[in-house]
Amino acid sequence: MKAQEYRAMSVDQLDEQLAKLKKEQFNLRFQRASGQLENTSRVREVRRDIARLKTVQVARRNGQGAAEDKS
């Protein structure tokens, strides 16, 4: 998901999305450890999505959410 899509979400939606991504990351780690992971690139995508989402959350807390949308 792109950062622009995260910026359009509400605070509650961001929290739900973060929980979903964390759960997926947990499951992917177990699949990798047991040798069942087929799409290894998904681990990287999920990790980066979590970072994007957290960046948007911090920007919102600092009051920079609206200013970033226009840049």
Steps between C-alpha positions, in 0.01 A plus 500: 500500500624850430548773759233709328245227570603490866461877529139471382416259784362593840695439821291192580551359154876552531503314831304210350729487196809499723363208703423312179850557362665399828299176501599431140865569582480256792351229277761559230780460754360162605461389140861598428628315807312183408605517134146552368541857376461518122486877437810626680460853366178540700706519823672811370176655372325454834794645692502808278123540520526500880767770481287712263198468724695593813649801320150626416387445860794700640440780249137517607595520868739783425239687297675461166238283328330773298824673402647178357198431278566810291873444443 
